């Protein structure tokens, strides 16, 4: 997911002990739905944010 997400929502982080963990930065999401479309294993279920109306971009 970290390779195809244009907003950097998904990251692999390294812990202090050298182990790695998967981190989701939901605040980076631009609601493009790429993760749902391109996910080969289809384990991401994308839902419309902000109560079902989608993102509210004031300048669009």
N, C-alpha and C positions, 0 to 999 in steps of 0.2 A: 504494500500500500504506500510505503514511503517513496517509491519510485514514480508512481503515476499521479500522486496528489500534487496539484499545482500550488497549494497553499501551505505545504509543510505541516499538515495536521498530524501525520503519523511519523514517529521517530523511534529509533533504537537508542536508548541511553545506556551509558556504562556506569555501574555502581562503583562505590569506593573499593569494594573487594574484587573488582575486575569482572564480575558477572554482568550480564546485559538484561535489560528489561524493555518492554514495548510501552511507549507513552503516547497518549492521544491528547493533542492540544486542540480541543474543540473550539476555543476562541479564535483560532486561525481560520476556521472553515468559512469559505466564501459561497457555500451552498451550490456548487457547480454539479454535484451528483456524479462526478467522475469515479469516486470510490465504489459506488453501487454498480455502475456500468462496466468498469474495467476489472473488477475483482474476479480473478479466475475461479476461486473456490466458492464465490457467492455467499460468503459468511458475513457480509456487511449489509444490514438492512437500513437503508437511508429513509428517513421520515422528514416531512416538511417541518421546518422550525417555526418558532414564534406562533404557536397555537393553530397551525394549519393554513395560515394565510401566506406563508413564505416570508422571505426577508423583506424588510421595509427599507428600501433605499430611497432617501429623500430627494436625491438629485436625478432620478430616472423617471 
